[in-house]
Amino acid sequence: MKSSNRWLPIIPLSVFLLAAVFLPAAPAPSPEAFHFVILGDRTGEPVRDVYERVWEDAASSDPAFVVSTGDTIQGLDDATADAEWQQVEQFLAPYRRFRLYLAPGNHDIWSESSERLFRKYAGHPPHYSFDYGQAHFTILDNSRSEQLSIDELSFLERDLKTHALQPVKFIISHRPSWIFNAVTGNPDFPLHRLARTYGVQYVVAGHLHEMLH
């Protein structure tokens, strides 16, 4: 996606992106400078062993934390979902030293039961936010809808308003609900208006299984 006075950088994510955020700091090492890892979808016709190699590479860079854009389990079946989350827990055991923030994908949440499991294993609600240093991250839930609901946009506006003083801001979701507007060159839609109003620099999504910018 082109970046200009009209457009923010909007990124649908594929398998792996190592994102570095360097904020104003003195020449000496400072906690204001850090890097983190963004993981794309784990499921949906995955290539064997790629997710494992991605985690090995991510861990070797010693990131401050890891963010996933969703689809952590294959899901879509209430009967097997808990066992799938347990398998993920076992796989992630060697990497527990890294804080992991999950966005809910359509393979993660599709029913009330699956939402309860997401809350249990992710350790947070489907939408939430967190700060790291001078950076603020808002995680949205569009797991069960192609579009961001009114409630989700209301949460986003409240969250951005509360953290308006943070100089660097990210919005992360699973589905790129803004993709049609981006493709047609229309910047006048709710998510983009909120992002511009509150100074969001980056919008990141997964779901499409390809890298676009």
C-alpha positions as CSV (number, residue, x, y, z in Angstrom):
1,M,0.0,0.0,0.0
2,K,1.4,3.4,-1.0
3,S,2.2,5.8,1.8
4,S,1.5,9.5,1.4
5,N,-0.3,12.3,3.1
6,R,-3.5,10.4,2.3
7,W,-2.5,6.9,3.2
8,L,-1.0,5.1,6.1
9,P,1.2,2.0,5.7
10,I,-1.3,-0.9,5.8
11,I,0.2,-4.4,5.8
12,P,-1.5,-7.7,5.2
13,L,1.0,-10.2,6.5
14,S,2.1,-13.6,5.3
15,V,4.3,-16.0,7.3
16,F,6.9,-13.9,9.1
17,L,7.9,-10.3,9.5
18,L,10.6,-9.1,11.8
19,A,9.7,-5.5,12.7
20,A,12.2,-3.1,14.3
21,V,11.0,0.0,16.1
22,F,13.8,2.5,16.8
23,L,12.5,5.4,18.8
24,P,14.5,8.5,19.7
25,A,17.3,7.5,22.0
26,A,20.8,8.6,23.2
27,P,23.8,7.0,21.4
28,A,24.2,4.6,24.3
29,P,21.9,1.5,24.4
30,S,18.4,2.5,25.6
31,P,15.2,0.6,26.4
32,E,13.5,3.0,24.0
33,A,15.0,1.0,21.1
34,F,13.7,-2.5,20.6
35,H,12.6,-5.0,18.0
36,F,9.8,-7.5,18.0
37,V,8.5,-10.3,15.8
38,I,5.2,-10.5,13.9
39,L,4.0,-14.0,13.0
40,G,1.4,-14.7,10.2
41,D,-1.1,-17.5,10.0
42,R,0.0,-20.9,11.3
43,T,-2.8,-22.9,9.7
44,G,-4.7,-23.1,6.4
45,E,-2.6,-25.4,4.1
46,P,0.7,-24.8,5.9
47,V,4.0,-26.0,4.5
48,R,5.5,-28.6,6.8
49,D,8.0,-27.4,9.4
50,V,7.9,-23.8,8.2
51,Y,6.3,-22.5,11.5
52,E,8.9,-24.4,13.5
53,R,11.8,-22.8,11.5
54,V,10.2,-19.4,11.8
55,W,10.1,-19.7,15.6
56,E,13.8,-20.8,15.6
57,D,14.7,-17.8,13.5
58,A,12.6,-15.5,15.7
59,A,14.1,-16.7,18.9
60,S,17.6,-16.3,17.6
61,S,17.0,-12.6,17.2
62,D,16.0,-12.3,20.9
63,P,12.9,-10.1,20.3
64,A,11.3,-8.1,23.0
65,F,8.0,-10.0,22.3
66,V,6.1,-11.7,19.6
67,V,2.7,-10.7,18.0
68,S,0.7,-13.2,16.0
69,T,-1.9,-12.1,13.4
70,G,-4.1,-15.2,14.1
71,D,-5.1,-18.6,12.9
72,T,-3.0,-20.3,15.6
73,I,-5.0,-23.6,15.4
74,Q,-6.8,-25.2,12.5
75,G,-10.0,-25.1,14.6
76,L,-13.5,-24.8,13.3
77,D,-14.5,-27.9,15.3
78,D,-15.5,-27.5,19.0
79,A,-14.8,-31.2,19.6
80,T,-11.1,-30.9,18.8
81,A,-10.2,-27.3,19.6
82,D,-9.0,-27.8,23.1
83,A,-6.6,-30.6,22.0
84,E,-5.2,-28.4,19.3
85,W,-4.6,-25.6,21.7
86,Q,-2.8,-28.0,24.0
87,Q,-0.6,-29.1,21.1
88,V,0.3,-25.4,20.5
89,E,1.1,-25.0,24.2
90,Q,3.5,-28.0,24.0
91,F,5.2,-26.6,20.9
92,L,5.7,-23.2,22.4
93,A,7.1,-24.4,25.7
94,P,10.7,-23.8,24.7
95,Y,9.9,-20.2,23.8
96,R,8.0,-19.2,26.9
97,R,10.7,-16.6,27.7
98,F,9.1,-14.5,24.9
99,R,5.8,-12.8,25.7
100,L,3.3,-13.8,23.0
101,Y,0.3,-11.6,22.0
102,L,-2.3,-13.4,19.8
103,A,-4.8,-11.8,17.5
104,P,-7.9,-14.1,17.1
105,G,-8.3,-15.5,13.6
106,N,-11.3,-17.2,12.0
107,H,-9.7,-20.6,12.7
108,D,-9.3,-19.6,16.4
109,I,-12.8,-18.3,17.2
110,W,-16.0,-19.4,15.4
111,S,-18.3,-20.1,18.4
112,E,-18.9,-19.3,22.0
113,S,-17.0,-22.4,23.1
114,S,-14.0,-21.5,20.9
115,E,-14.0,-18.0,22.2
116,R,-13.7,-19.4,25.8
117,L,-10.8,-21.5,24.7
118,F,-9.1,-18.5,23.1
119,R,-9.4,-16.5,26.3
120,K,-8.0,-19.5,28.2
121,Y,-5.0,-20.2,26.1
122,A,-4.2,-16.7,24.9
123,G,-4.5,-15.3,28.3
124,H,-6.5,-12.2,27.2
125,P,-9.9,-11.2,25.6
126,P,-10.3,-11.3,21.8
127,H,-9.6,-7.6,21.7
128,Y,-7.2,-5.8,24.0
129,S,-4.2,-3.5,23.9
130,F,-0.7,-3.2,25.5
131,D,2.2,-0.8,25.7
132,Y,5.9,-1.5,25.3
133,G,8.1,1.5,26.0
134,Q,6.7,4.3,23.8
135,A,4.8,2.0,21.5
136,H,1.1,1.1,21.8
137,F,-0.5,-1.9,20.2
138,T,-4.2,-2.4,19.7
139,I,-5.4,-5.9,18.9
140,L,-8.8,-6.1,17.2
141,D,-11.2,-9.0,16.8
142,N,-12.7,-9.6,13.4
143,S,-12.5,-13.4,13.6
144,R,-16.2,-13.9,12.9
145,S,-16.8,-11.1,10.4
146,E,-15.2,-9.8,7.3
147,Q,-15.8,-6.2,8.6
148,L,-14.9,-4.5,11.8
149,S,-18.1,-4.2,13.8
150,I,-19.4,-1.0,15.4
151,D,-18.5,-2.3,18.8
152,E,-15.0,-3.1,17.6
153,L,-14.5,0.3,16.2
154,S,-15.8,1.9,19.4
155,F,-13.3,-0.1,21.4
156,L,-10.5,1.0,19.0
157,E,-11.5,4.7,19.4
158,R,-11.6,4.5,23.2
159,D,-8.3,2.7,23.3
160,L,-6.5,5.1,20.9
161,K,-8.0,8.1,22.8
162,T,-6.8,6.7,26.1
163,H,-3.2,6.2,24.7
164,A,-3.1,9.3,22.5
165,L,0.2,10.4,24.0
166,Q,2.1,7.2,22.9
167,P,4.2,8.4,19.9
168,V,4.2,5.0,18.0
169,K,0.9,3.1,17.5
170,F,0.0,-0.2,15.8
171,I,-3.4,-1.7,14.9
172,I,-3.3,-5.4,14.4
173,S,-6.1,-7.8,13.4
174,H,-6.5,-11.1,11.6
175,R,-8.6,-10.1,8.6
176,P,-7.7,-7.1,6.5
177,S,-11.2,-5.7,6.7
178,W,-10.0,-2.5,5.0
179,I,-8.6,-4.3,1.9
180,F,-11.5,-3.3,-0.5
181,N,-11.1,0.4,0.3
182,A,-7.3,0.1,-0.1
183,V,-7.6,-1.6,-3.5
184,T,-10.1,1.0,-4.7
185,G,-8.1,3.9,-3.4
186,N,-10.7,5.1,-0.9
187,P,-9.2,6.5,2.3
188,D,-12.5,7.7,3.7
189,F,-13.6,4.7,5.9
190,P,-13.9,4.4,9.7
191,L,-10.7,2.6,10.5
192,H,-8.5,4.9,8.4
193,R,-10.2,8.0,9.8
194,L,-9.5,6.8,13.4
195,A,-5.9,5.9,12.5
196,R,-5.2,9.3,11.1
197,T,-7.0,11.1,13.9
198,Y,-4.9,9.4,16.6
199,G,-1.6,9.2,14.7
200,V,-1.4,5.4,14.1
201,Q,1.6,4.7,12.0
202,Y,1.1,1.0,11.2
203,V,-1.9,-1.3,10.4
204,V,-1.1,-5.0,10.1
205,A,-3.3,-8.0,9.3
206,G,-2.9,-11.6,8.2
207,H,-5.4,-14.0,6.6
208,L,-4.4,-13.6,3.0
209,H,-1.3,-15.8,3.1
210,E,0.8,-13.5,1.0
211,M,2.9,-10.4,1.6
212,L,1.5,-7.1,0.5
213,H,2.4,-3.6,1.5
